[in-house]
Amino acid sequence: MQLAKVVGARVTGVTVSEPFPLISADPAILTEVPEEYEAQATAAAEQRLQVIRERADQTGVDYEGVHVFHEHPWEVIIEEATKRGCDLIVMASHGRRGVAALVLGSETNKVLTHSRIPTLVYR
């Protein structure tokens, strides 16, 4: 937020939830219906975006929050940044290393690889 304030930028917070899985090995998912799953995912997303909104309000930065259901968060991040004419994508690194980073894949790495918009990774 401080960077955005200094350069007079606006901030768009993006959070992505996976769509309701039709097939899952997670027993908790098997007891949910799509509407319940989406309501819970939306509530969790709103909480994450609220944290960003509060920081924006505290620093006086113009802010908009976006929540999307999609299988590939990196695609949504790039699409939203492109659609909104963003000059910079700022992402946090969760610091996964080794096999965990390879197996899980890194949304940050995918954005870095596929985006034409400069990306700043904060750790």
OpenMM code with the backbone's topology and positions (N, CA, C; nanometers):
from openmm import Vec3, app, unit

residues = "MET GLN LEU ALA LYS VAL VAL GLY ALA ARG VAL THR GLY VAL THR VAL SER GLU PRO PHE PRO LEU ILE SER ALA ASP PRO ALA ILE LEU THR GLU VAL PRO GLU GLU TYR GLU ALA GLN ALA THR ALA ALA ALA GLU GLN ARG LEU GLN VAL ILE ARG GLU ARG ALA ASP GLN THR GLY VAL ASP TYR GLU GLY VAL HIS VAL PHE HIS GLU HIS PRO TRP GLU VAL ILE ILE GLU GLU ALA THR LYS ARG GLY CYS ASP LEU ILE VAL MET ALA SER HIS GLY ARG ARG GLY VAL ALA ALA LEU VAL LEU GLY SER GLU THR ASN LYS VAL LEU THR HIS SER ARG ILE PRO THR LEU VAL TYR ARG".split()
positions = [
    Vec3(0.0827, -0.1198, 0.0000),
    Vec3(0.0000, 0.0000, 0.0000),
    Vec3(0.0865, 0.1254, 0.0000),
    Vec3(0.1987, 0.1179, 0.0691),
    Vec3(0.2867, 0.2351, 0.0713),
    Vec3(0.3403, 0.2661, -0.0684),
    Vec3(0.3765, 0.1639, -0.1421),
    Vec3(0.4233, 0.1848, -0.2789),
    Vec3(0.3143, 0.2498, -0.3633),
    Vec3(0.1925, 0.1988, -0.3527),
    Vec3(0.0802, 0.2552, -0.4287),
    Vec3(0.0563, 0.4002, -0.3899),
    Vec3(0.0659, 0.4283, -0.2623),
    Vec3(0.0431, 0.5655, -0.2160),
    Vec3(0.1499, 0.6597, -0.2710),
    Vec3(0.2747, 0.6186, -0.2648),
    Vec3(0.3851, 0.7034, -0.3095),
    Vec3(0.3745, 0.7359, -0.4580),
    Vec3(0.3342, 0.6382, -0.5391),
    Vec3(0.3279, 0.6616, -0.6840),
    Vec3(0.1892, 0.7039, -0.7314),
    Vec3(0.0937, 0.7157, -0.6382),
    Vec3(-0.0408, 0.7598, -0.6745),
    Vec3(-0.1206, 0.6553, -0.7502),
    Vec3(-0.0968, 0.5297, -0.7194),
    Vec3(-0.1641, 0.4204, -0.7903),
    Vec3(-0.2891, 0.3751, -0.7165),
    Vec3(-0.3728, 0.3050, -0.7897),
    Vec3(-0.4869, 0.2384, -0.7279),
    Vec3(-0.4496, 0.0907, -0.7110),
    Vec3(-0.5181, 0.0218, -0.6221),
    Vec3(-0.4890, -0.1186, -0.5940),
    Vec3(-0.6129, -0.2017, -0.6217),
    Vec3(-0.5931, -0.3121, -0.6906),
    Vec3(-0.6986, -0.4102, -0.7103),
    Vec3(-0.6534, -0.5381, -0.6432),
    Vec3(-0.7276, -0.5798, -0.5412),
    Vec3(-0.6991, -0.7064, -0.4742),
    Vec3(-0.7744, -0.8168, -0.5455),
    Vec3(-0.7043, -0.9245, -0.5788),
    Vec3(-0.7666, -1.0359, -0.6503),
    Vec3(-0.7504, -1.1624, -0.5680),
    Vec3(-0.8612, -1.2312, -0.5473),
    Vec3(-0.8559, -1.3621, -0.4831),
    Vec3(-0.9380, -1.4587, -0.5680),
    Vec3(-0.8878, -1.5806, -0.5793),
    Vec3(-0.9489, -1.6797, -0.6670),
    Vec3(-0.9825, -1.8041, -0.5865),
    Vec3(-1.1048, -1.8519, -0.6026),
    Vec3(-1.1488, -1.9765, -0.5392),
    Vec3(-1.1674, -2.0827, -0.6460),
    Vec3(-1.1304, -2.2042, -0.6127),
    Vec3(-1.1534, -2.3130, -0.7070),
    Vec3(-1.3032, -2.3382, -0.7174),
    Vec3(-1.3502, -2.3705, -0.8372),
    Vec3(-1.4920, -2.4064, -0.8517),
    Vec3(-1.5227, -2.5334, -0.7724),
    Vec3(-1.6492, -2.5572, -0.7470),
    Vec3(-1.6908, -2.6769, -0.6741),
    Vec3(-1.6410, -2.8007, -0.7488),
    Vec3(-1.5685, -2.8872, -0.6793),
    Vec3(-1.5146, -3.0059, -0.7473),
    Vec3(-1.6225, -3.1117, -0.7681),
    Vec3(-1.6317, -3.1612, -0.8877),
    Vec3(-1.7277, -3.2672, -0.9158),
    Vec3(-1.6784, -3.4009, -0.8612),
    Vec3(-1.5474, -3.4176, -0.8564),
    Vec3(-1.4873, -3.5377, -0.8008),
    Vec3(-1.3837, -3.4927, -0.6994),
    Vec3(-1.3872, -3.5506, -0.5795),
    Vec3(-1.2924, -3.5102, -0.4772),
    Vec3(-1.2601, -3.6264, -0.3848),
    Vec3(-1.1359, -3.6290, -0.3393),
    Vec3(-1.0943, -3.7267, -0.2394),
    Vec3(-1.1098, -3.6698, -0.0988),
    Vec3(-1.1438, -3.5416, -0.0896),
    Vec3(-1.1602, -3.4762, 0.0403),
    Vec3(-1.2991, -3.5064, 0.0947),
    Vec3(-1.3083, -3.5820, 0.2070),
    Vec3(-1.4402, -3.6185, 0.2604),
    Vec3(-1.5267, -3.4984, 0.2990),
    Vec3(-1.4643, -3.3867, 0.3369),
    Vec3(-1.5419, -3.2679, 0.3741),
    Vec3(-1.6188, -3.2138, 0.2537),
    Vec3(-1.5612, -3.2225, 0.1373),
    Vec3(-1.6264, -3.1730, 0.0155),
    Vec3(-1.7462, -3.2597, -0.0205),
    Vec3(-1.7353, -3.3887, 0.0050),
    Vec3(-1.8404, -3.4810, -0.0361),
    Vec3(-1.9730, -3.4561, 0.0354),
    Vec3(-1.9693, -3.3918, 0.1511),
    Vec3(-2.0924, -3.3648, 0.2254),
    Vec3(-2.1532, -3.2292, 0.1889),
    Vec3(-2.0822, -3.1489, 0.1129),
    Vec3(-2.1307, -3.0162, 0.0757),
    Vec3(-2.2042, -3.0196, -0.0578),
    Vec3(-2.2926, -2.9262, -0.0730),
    Vec3(-2.3565, -2.9052, -0.2025),
    Vec3(-2.2910, -2.7819, -0.2647),
    Vec3(-2.2992, -2.7668, -0.3956),
    Vec3(-2.2308, -2.6545, -0.4606),
    Vec3(-2.2653, -2.5172, -0.4010),
    Vec3(-2.3898, -2.4961, -0.3662),
    Vec3(-2.4297, -2.3654, -0.3120),
    Vec3(-2.3612, -2.3379, -0.1784),
    Vec3(-2.3523, -2.4395, -0.0921),
    Vec3(-2.2859, -2.4220, 0.0377),
    Vec3(-2.1369, -2.3952, 0.0178),
    Vec3(-2.0772, -2.4717, -0.0726),
    Vec3(-1.9347, -2.4555, -0.1014),
    Vec3(-1.9072, -2.3136, -0.1500),
    Vec3(-1.9872, -2.2672, -0.2458),
    Vec3(-1.9665, -2.1337, -0.3010),
    Vec3(-1.9890, -2.0247, -0.1961),
    Vec3(-2.0873, -2.0444, -0.1096),
    Vec3(-2.1127, -1.9459, -0.0032),
    Vec3(-1.9943, -1.9389, 0.0930),
    Vec3(-1.9402, -2.0541, 0.1293),
    Vec3(-1.8248, -2.0559, 0.2198),
    Vec3(-1.7012, -1.9962, 0.1527),
    Vec3(-1.6797, -2.0294, 0.0259),
    Vec3(-1.5647, -1.9752, -0.0472),
    Vec3(-1.5775, -1.8235, -0.0627),
    Vec3(-1.6988, -1.7771, -0.0893),
    Vec3(-1.7216, -1.6333, -0.1036),
    Vec3(-1.6979, -1.5605, 0.0284),
    Vec3(-1.7450, -1.6186, 0.1381),
    Vec3(-1.7229, -1.5574, 0.2697),
    Vec3(-1.5733, -1.5502, 0.3024),
    Vec3(-1.4999, -1.6562, 0.2728),
    Vec3(-1.3558, -1.6566, 0.2983),
    Vec3(-1.2857, -1.5533, 0.2109),
    Vec3(-1.3274, -1.5423, 0.0853),
    Vec3(-1.2684, -1.4442, -0.0058),
    Vec3(-1.2958, -1.3023, 0.0427),
    Vec3(-1.4179, -1.2776, 0.0878),
    Vec3(-1.4528, -1.1446, 0.1378),
    Vec3(-1.3672, -1.1076, 0.2581),
    Vec3(-1.3374, -1.2043, 0.3437),
    Vec3(-1.2500, -1.1774, 0.4588),
    Vec3(-1.1098, -1.1392, 0.4122),
    Vec3(-1.0562, -1.2129, 0.3139),
    Vec3(-0.9227, -1.1809, 0.2624),
    Vec3(-0.9206, -1.0426, 0.1990),
    Vec3(-1.0227, -1.0119, 0.1210),
    Vec3(-1.0277, -0.8819, 0.0541),
    Vec3(-1.0504, -0.7680, 0.1532),
    Vec3(-1.1202, -0.7960, 0.2619),
    Vec3(-1.1447, -0.6940, 0.3638),
    Vec3(-1.0140, -0.6486, 0.4298),
    Vec3(-0.9226, -0.7409, 0.4480),
    Vec3(-0.7923, -0.7059, 0.5056),
    Vec3(-0.7211, -0.6049, 0.4152),
    Vec3(-0.7277, -0.6290, 0.2853),
    Vec3(-0.6648, -0.5374, 0.1900),
    Vec3(-0.7377, -0.4038, 0.1897),
    Vec3(-0.8710, -0.4081, 0.1920),
    Vec3(-0.9504, -0.2848, 0.1950),
    Vec3(-0.9145, -0.1984, 0.3163),
    Vec3(-0.9006, -0.2619, 0.4309),
    Vec3(-0.8665, -0.1867, 0.5525),
    Vec3(-0.7306, -0.1199, 0.5391),
    Vec3(-0.6332, -0.1916, 0.4817),
    Vec3(-0.5012, -0.1333, 0.4610),
    Vec3(-0.5080, -0.0163, 0.3632),
    Vec3(-0.5870, -0.0313, 0.2579),
    Vec3(-0.6033, 0.0761, 0.1599),
    Vec3(-0.6671, 0.1983, 0.2250),
    Vec3(-0.7700, 0.1758, 0.3051),
    Vec3(-0.8365, 0.2860, 0.3742),
    Vec3(-0.7399, 0.3580, 0.4677),
    Vec3(-0.6575, 0.2815, 0.5384),
    Vec3(-0.5612, 0.3402, 0.6324),
    Vec3(-0.4575, 0.4263, 0.5615),
    Vec3(-0.4208, 0.3874, 0.4411),
    Vec3(-0.3172, 0.4620, 0.3692),
    Vec3(-0.3734, 0.5597, 0.2665),
    Vec3(-0.5049, 0.5604, 0.2480),
    Vec3(-0.5665, 0.6537, 0.1551),
    Vec3(-0.5484, 0.6151, 0.0089),
    Vec3(-0.5440, 0.4859, -0.0186),
    Vec3(-0.5251, 0.4371, -0.1548),
    Vec3(-0.6590, 0.3900, -0.2107),
    Vec3(-0.6869, 0.4252, -0.3366),
    Vec3(-0.8079, 0.3806, -0.4050),
    Vec3(-0.7994, 0.2294, -0.4238),
    Vec3(-0.9059, 0.1566, -0.3887),
    Vec3(-0.9013, 0.0103, -0.3862),
    Vec3(-1.0287, -0.0507, -0.4421),
    Vec3(-1.0099, -0.1631, -0.5097),
    Vec3(-1.1224, -0.2444, -0.5549),
    Vec3(-1.0856, -0.3899, -0.5319),
    Vec3(-1.1803, -0.4679, -0.4800),
    Vec3(-1.1585, -0.6102, -0.4582),
    Vec3(-1.2320, -0.6939, -0.5613),
    Vec3(-1.1689, -0.8030, -0.6031),
    Vec3(-1.2262, -0.8913, -0.7035),
    Vec3(-1.2159, -1.0351, -0.6541),
    Vec3(-1.3280, -1.1067, -0.6596),
    Vec3(-1.3294, -1.2497, -0.6281),
    Vec3(-1.3843, -1.3240, -0.7474),
    Vec3(-1.3108, -1.4272, -0.7902),
    Vec3(-1.3495, -1.5047, -0.9078),
    Vec3(-1.3362, -1.6532, -0.8757),
    Vec3(-1.4300, -1.7330, -0.9264),
    Vec3(-1.4177, -1.8782, -0.9205),
    Vec3(-1.3515, -1.9225, -1.0500),
    Vec3(-1.2386, -1.9911, -1.0395),
    Vec3(-1.1650, -2.0351, -1.1586),
    Vec3(-1.0654, -2.1425, -1.1164),
    Vec3(-1.0351, -2.2321, -1.2075),
    Vec3(-0.9422, -2.3409, -1.1768),
    Vec3(-0.7962, -2.2965, -1.1745),
    Vec3(-0.7637, -2.1871, -1.2403),
    Vec3(-0.6245, -2.1432, -1.2520),
    Vec3(-0.6104, -1.9983, -1.2061),
    Vec3(-0.5735, -1.9777, -1.0795),
    Vec3(-0.5605, -1.8410, -1.0277),
    Vec3(-0.4682, -1.7521, -1.1099),
    Vec3(-0.3586, -1.8071, -1.1597),
    Vec3(-0.2639, -1.7242, -1.2348),
    Vec3(-0.3292, -1.6634, -1.3583),
    Vec3(-0.4188, -1.7375, -1.4224),
    Vec3(-0.4866, -1.6840, -1.5403),
    Vec3(-0.5768, -1.5668, -1.5032),
    Vec3(-0.6477, -1.5805, -1.3925),
    Vec3(-0.7370, -1.4730, -1.3467),
    Vec3(-0.6560, -1.3484, -1.3119),
    Vec3(-0.5448, -1.3681, -1.2444),
    Vec3(-0.4611, -1.2541, -1.2055),
    Vec3(-0.4171, -1.1768, -1.3295),
    Vec3(-0.3691, -1.2478, -1.4294),
    Vec3(-0.3244, -1.1813, -1.5521),
    Vec3(-0.4425, -1.1169, -1.6253),
    Vec3(-0.5548, -1.1886, -1.6354),
    Vec3(-0.6728, -1.1340, -1.7039),
    Vec3(-0.7231, -1.0071, -1.6358),
    Vec3(-0.7339, -1.0090, -1.5039),
    Vec3(-0.7836, -0.8916, -1.4313),
    Vec3(-0.6870, -0.7745, -1.4439),
    Vec3(-0.5584, -0.8026, -1.4348),
    Vec3(-0.4587, -0.6952, -1.4474),
    Vec3(-0.4622, -0.6345, -1.5877),
    Vec3(-0.4769, -0.7174, -1.6868),
    Vec3(-0.4839, -0.6690, -1.8255),
    Vec3(-0.6110, -0.5880, -1.8474),
    Vec3(-0.7233, -0.6435, -1.8027),
    Vec3(-0.8533, -0.5775, -1.8206),
    Vec3(-0.8568, -0.4406, -1.7532),
    Vec3(-0.7908, -0.4282, -1.6395),
    Vec3(-0.7940, -0.3039, -1.5628),
    Vec3(-0.6797, -0.2087, -1.5997),
    Vec3(-0.5959, -0.2482, -1.6940),
    Vec3(-0.4866, -0.1611, -1.7364),
    Vec3(-0.3799, -0.1430, -1.6299),
    Vec3(-0.3538, -0.2459, -1.5523),
    Vec3(-0.2546, -0.2371, -1.4445),
    Vec3(-0.1139, -0.2249, -1.5016),
    Vec3(-0.0322, -0.1447, -1.4353),
    Vec3(0.1072, -0.1264, -1.4752),
    Vec3(0.2000, -0.2238, -1.4050),
    Vec3(0.1522, -0.2820, -1.2950),
    Vec3(0.2359, -0.3698, -1.2142),
    Vec3(0.1485, -0.4698, -1.1406),
    Vec3(0.1927, -0.5940, -1.1371),
    Vec3(0.1291, -0.6971, -1.0549),
    Vec3(0.2215, -0.7177, -0.9354),
    Vec3(0.1659, -0.7121, -0.8164),
    Vec3(0.2441, -0.7360, -0.6951),
    Vec3(0.1892, -0.8618, -0.6294),
    Vec3(0.2777, -0.9571, -0.6048),
    Vec3(0.2369, -1.0841, -0.5458),
    Vec3(0.3297, -1.1193, -0.4315),
    Vec3(0.2744, -1.1914, -0.3359),
    Vec3(0.3557, -1.2442, -0.2263),
    Vec3(0.4078, -1.3812, -0.2653),
    Vec3(0.5241, -1.4133, -0.2154),
    Vec3(0.5789, -1.5466, -0.2333),
    Vec3(0.5553, -1.6225, -0.1034),
    Vec3(0.5034, -1.7441, -0.1156),
    Vec3(0.4815, -1.8241, 0.0050),
    Vec3(0.6067, -1.8998, 0.0439),
    Vec3(0.7084, -1.8925, -0.0376),
    Vec3(0.8370, -1.9505, -0.0029),
    Vec3(0.8442, -2.1018, -0.0080),
    Vec3(0.7571, -2.1653, -0.0846),
    Vec3(0.7681, -2.3109, -0.0975),
    Vec3(0.8962, -2.3443, -0.1704),
    Vec3(0.9614, -2.4501, -0.1249),
    Vec3(1.0872, -2.4894, -0.1857),
    Vec3(1.0840, -2.6375, -0.2211),
    Vec3(1.1785, -2.6746, -0.3014),
    Vec3(1.1998, -2.8154, -0.3311),
    Vec3(1.0811, -2.8823, -0.3967),
    Vec3(1.0542, -3.0045, -0.3538),
    Vec3(0.9491, -3.0865, -0.4140),
    Vec3(0.8125, -3.0210, -0.3988),
    Vec3(0.7847, -2.9568, -0.2858),
    Vec3(0.6540, -2.8925, -0.2651),
    Vec3(0.6277, -2.7879, -0.3723),
    Vec3(0.7283, -2.7107, -0.4073),
    Vec3(0.7107, -2.6083, -0.5111),
    Vec3(0.6890, -2.6729, -0.6475),
    Vec3(0.7575, -2.7824, -0.6728),
    Vec3(0.7427, -2.8491, -0.8023),
    Vec3(0.6089, -2.9193, -0.8158),
    Vec3(0.5687, -2.9904, -0.7102),
    Vec3(0.4449, -3.0680, -0.7146),
    Vec3(0.3234, -2.9756, -0.7112),
    Vec3(0.3232, -2.8803, -0.6212),
    Vec3(0.2088, -2.7919, -0.6065),
    Vec3(0.2029, -2.6883, -0.7179),
    Vec3(0.3165, -2.6579, -0.7728),
    Vec3(0.3200, -2.5512, -0.8728),
    Vec3(0.3125, -2.4174, -0.8022),
    Vec3(0.3597, -2.3167, -0.8648),
    Vec3(0.3607, -2.1846, -0.8046),
    Vec3(0.2791, -2.0893, -0.8896),
    Vec3(0.1719, -2.0376, -0.8329),
    Vec3(0.0908, -1.9389, -0.9050),
    Vec3(0.1759, -1.8167, -0.9377),
    Vec3(0.2620, -1.7791, -0.8449),
    Vec3(0.3501, -1.6650, -0.8694),
    Vec3(0.4409, -1.6930, -0.9879),
    Vec3(0.4992, -1.8116, -0.9915),
    Vec3(0.5871, -1.8483, -1.1023),
    Vec3(0.5114, -1.8482, -1.2350),
    Vec3(0.3874, -1.8946, -1.2323),
    Vec3(0.3079, -1.8960, -1.3556),
    Vec3(0.2768, -1.7545, -1.4026),
    Vec3(0.2489, -1.6646, -1.3095),
    Vec3(0.2259, -1.5247, -1.3480),
    Vec3(0.3543, -1.4670, -1.4058),
    Vec3(0.4669, -1.4934, -1.3391),
    Vec3(0.5951, -1.4427, -1.3888),
    Vec3(0.6254, -1.4950, -1.5289),
    Vec3(0.5900, -1.6190, -1.5533),
    Vec3(0.6188, -1.6823, -1.6815),
    Vec3(0.5278, -1.6342, -1.7939),
    Vec3(0.4002, -1.6107, -1.7632),
    Vec3(0.3019, -1.5854, -1.8685),
    Vec3(0.2588, -1.4393, -1.8844),
    Vec3(0.2838, -1.3559, -1.7859),
    Vec3(0.2357, -1.2182, -1.7931),
    Vec3(0.3327, -1.1279, -1.8673),
    Vec3(0.2759, -1.0362, -1.9434),
    Vec3(0.3570, -0.9324, -2.0077),
    Vec3(0.3628, -0.8080, -1.9194),
    Vec3(0.2854, -0.8088, -1.8128),
    Vec3(0.2840, -0.6972, -1.7182),
    Vec3(0.3955, -0.7216, -1.6165),
    Vec3(0.4789, -0.6212, -1.5883),
    Vec3(0.5836, -0.6406, -1.4873),
    Vec3(0.5240, -0.6909, -1.3563),
    Vec3(0.5966, -0.7807, -1.2910),
    Vec3(0.5481, -0.8423, -1.1679),
    Vec3(0.6539, -0.8294, -1.0588),
    Vec3(0.6105, -0.7785, -0.9448),
    Vec3(0.6963, -0.7638, -0.8287),
    Vec3(0.6580, -0.8705, -0.7284),
    Vec3(0.7544, -0.9524, -0.6882),
    Vec3(0.7284, -1.0590, -0.5916),
    Vec3(0.7864, -1.0148, -0.4572),
    Vec3(0.7006, -1.0119, -0.3567),
    Vec3(0.7397, -0.9701, -0.2229),
    Vec3(0.7453, -1.0913, -0.1320),
    Vec3(0.8542, -1.1045, -0.0596),
    Vec3(0.8664, -1.2162, 0.0335),
    Vec3(0.8990, -1.1660, 0.1701),
] * unit.nanometer
topology = app.Topology()
chain = topology.addChain("A")
for resn in residues:
    res = topology.addResidue(resn, chain)
    for name in ("N", "CA", "C"):
        topology.addAtom(name, app.Element.getBySymbol(name[0]), res)
